[in-house]
Amino acid sequence: MEHMGRGTTSALDTMLVVAEPASSSLRTCQRVIELARQMGVQHLGVIANKVRRDGDRELVQAAVGDLPVLAVVPYLDDLREPLTDASPGAEQLLALVADALDRLPA
């Protein structure tokens, strides 16, 4: 959000917002979405991160309203450490993000 306040993101036309199914993260996500809309970002999508149980995706979806949840990243213990190409789970994470990018509206 800091960069948005400085206006350094004014040239963006697309933004992916990552949200965890926790109240503080969802409030931050809603604020980022509001700021992005005020800045005129044309394409917004959400990635649900650290999803552990049934209902977490729906919690994120409810918080972001009509925006699409483009990917669901499960909570992976393997990703608690810094991510490298050799990290367990890295391939799965990169595939999820690539799929989310492909699903963005044109």
PENOR-V748384 format. One line per field, one symbol per residue. ss: DSSP state (~ for helix, > for strand, _ for the rest). A space follows every 10 residues. Layout:
ss->???
This chain:
ss->_~~~~~____ ___>>>>>>> __~~~~~~~~ ~~~~~~~~~_ __>>>>>>>> >____~~~~~ ~~~~____>> >>>>__~~~~ _________~ ~~~~~~~~~~ ~~____
